[in-house]
Amino acid sequence: MKKFFVLLVLVMFAVTMFADLMQPTGKIAIERENVMETRLVRETSAQRGVPEHEFVTAPQSLITNYYDYMPGSYNSLPVAVQPDAFGGVYMVFHARETTTVNRREYYAYVDASGNVTNVGTIGTQDIWEGYGGIDTDPNNGDPIAAWHWTPTGGMFEVCASYDLFHFGAPGLWVEPWTVIDNTNDWAPDEFIWPYVHIGRSPVAGKQRVYIQGNNATSAAGGDPSENVFIAYADFNEMDFNMQSHLDWTFITLPVFDAWHNETPVWNRPSHGMCTDEMSGRVAFFGYNQAAEAEGNEYEEFYVYYNDNYGEGEWTYVATECRFDVENPNDMFWNDLDNIAHSLYWGPVNSGHMSAIFSDGTSKINMSINMGLQTYEDSAGDGWYYPWEIFPYSVQFDFNTEEFVIQVQDSYVNPNALHQDYVHGPNALFVPWDTDNDGEPDEIDEEGNVLMYNGWPIYFWDTDNAFHDNYMHMTTNEENGWLVNVWSDGLKNRFYNESGDEDYVEWATVAELYITASNDNGVNWSDPIIMNAKVGDDNYVPEFEGMMPCYFYPGNKIQDLGDDFGLLHLMFYDDNSFGSNVQGFGENLGGTMMYASVKIDFSVTDQGQPGNSDNPEIITESVLNNYPNPFMGSTTISFSIGETVTNGSIEIFNMKGQKVKEFSINGQESVVWDATSQASGVYLYKMKANGRYTSTKKMILLK
């Protein structure tokens, strides 16, 4: 049966300067029915443990900005943390300093002490610009940025620039130049919204930079498919010294191109891209937002990757991302067919995310919103329930080719049978069956099943949810730390959408949510919650008087020692709640902000520290190899402060394949003879006595 999709309401702008906004598609939304009892989220105690946290750098203003929508990037992290030797942070964002000037692309630099030292435009042309991406050279800290602009006044083009930080200070940006020339080379396609990723190069002594653009041009069916266009180039410091525009190679990807060309059907992906500094792996991770074929309906999580620096063949791996769920007491009813709906959980209102590797490059991660949805009725309509949307992480293991989901904000109804239930990997959160025993937790006197509501989107409006969702993940790869960042607007939705006077004080308040993992995303903490509502349990004085939204984490969590990590944040402090660009709030502007938060990563996977049912995560340096780099063989030594009686050392290549495993019992070292292996980077990990260290890297030379 052919599925029916409709356009969500999109605010129409009469001027071309708003033409670079993403165009929405999606299922028809059903508003809350009278059988749904509103229940406040997180009214029960934490199940998994909330990490200790505090601001290290209180929010600092960067610049006034009258463009109050998605100021950084859609699907990447526009906050680039320099290597530890330099310790600074680069940020890119678009802004209008007044209501009458062009939107320009800006940068800001924060030094190692947390001081904002530079803010300004990157280029000198006074033209319409925006949606920048950035990454830094792992050797000298130089950033490369890309954004789209209109130098000829016609179609958008993607330009690039880099800052010669290695000369001694930030702010020496070379004049931007066009990399993806849509006007002359790729029309009628228009690849914009660029993201920048720096990874390893096959050319000795160089790095490879990838600039990805997404297609804003509609496919034959009338909607954009956002098939990608990739430009990549190899560079080193000498290229920068010569102010080279670099030698670019351009590629597109067959699967995405087929979706755009409707062969066999139109398909729109939502995904993030990532690369690795130590390997040649490049990958996209996401889901099909609207895939269909006559008689073959499907929606998928997918990974599309290449292990050869983006060159040659790419591999596509996918799995169904609809998770069927029983209709409780047949309470979700289809009046058209006069039957109860068939229900499932699947991605919805979740188009803006980032993807990151973990555990070397053996796993890839993203975060999304999963919502309650229906299969098609006799009219071909599919529906979703906007009051039943919850945040999830998704992880793909390259070794096993398995996808794992895990809810990021879970809680158990105090009336549930099993109140000690904890939502772990692949345990679906069902808001009327929070302990997953197959029975509704609570039924009212009239026989209605009661449930929790969820809205992990900062702004309350249903039709605008396509635009205002964002969930971003970042990492400290050496320690196996991951962080997931999003905003929640359920309480302002209670008032603005439902008129619930109990929540009138939340009318202009959204909440920042942060979850943490210390085991490469296998398990997650309960969320850190911060808001600006004075008197609330989650109020933080650093946000007082603000309307913070559009949070972007840094692309690396810095290690502060003693299990503490530093999370960098760029965000927007609005002066009128809601994006005026999207038709909400007044055109009063706001302020771009920077802050940093210290997080304790010692909270373990399924409870408080010291829970004997959970392994302790050892993050200090207890695992080493010598020599490193090495030729032929190397000695791997380890110590956990006690005798190792049951453990192993596992060695993986950069494709994630296990090439060697040692059983350890009482030893303090093992010798790996790698003469039969190819030269390159390898990962090794110790497991011992129910504990394990962070993954370490070593280099085999031949």
Order of alpha helices (4+ residues) and beta strands (2+ residues): beta-beta-beta-beta-beta-beta-beta-beta-beta-beta-beta-beta-beta-alpha-beta-alpha-beta-beta-beta-beta-beta-beta-beta-beta-beta-beta-beta-beta-alpha-beta-beta-alpha-beta-beta-beta-beta-beta-beta-beta-beta-beta-beta-beta-beta-beta-beta
